[in-house]
Amino acid sequence: MAETIKVKLVRSMIGRPAKQRKVLRGMGLTRINKTVELKDTPEIRGMIKKVTHLVSTEE
């Protein structure tokens, strides 16, 4: 699990619950179409699962 995952914010966080906005900011996603590379860990996978309707992922 030493690989990385590319995560891209594709939907706005406006109007979303505060918990989901905190998850997105914790991953470093602050605006639409921003892409970040994160380590492939169970913690990051859980964060992605919480906001899967707002992001797209690529391994």
N, C-alpha and C positions, 0 to 999 in steps of 0.2 A: 504493500500500500504506500509506496514512496512516490507514486506518480502524482500528477496534478490534474485538476479539473478546471476547465474554463467555465465561468458562470457569467451570464449576461443578463442585465435587467431589461426586460422587454415591455413591462407594463408599469404604469405609474404607481407610486406608493401613496399618492394623495387619496384620502378617504379610507385608508386601511387602518386596522387596529394598531395601537402603539406597539404591541408586542411584535407584530410583523415588521414594522418600520425599524425597530431595534435590531432585529435579526438581519435585515438588509444592510444596515449601517455597520453591524458587526462584521459582515463579510466584505465591507469596503465598497458597497454599491450605493452611490449617492445620486445618480441621475440616469435617465433612460439611455440605453445603448452603451452604457459603460460595461466593459468586460474586465474581469479580474481572474487571475490564476491562483487557485488555492490548493493546498495539500489535500490528498485524498485520504481523509480520516473519518472515522465514524461520527465525530462531532460535526464536521462540515456537512456530511451526508444528511444528518438530522436537521441542520439548519436549512439545507436546500429543500428537504421534504416539507418543512413548515411553510415555505413560500414558493412551492413548485408552480403555482398558477401565475406567478409574476416574473419568473426567470426562465431562461433556457440554458441547458448545460451541454458540455461537450467534453469528452474524455481525451 
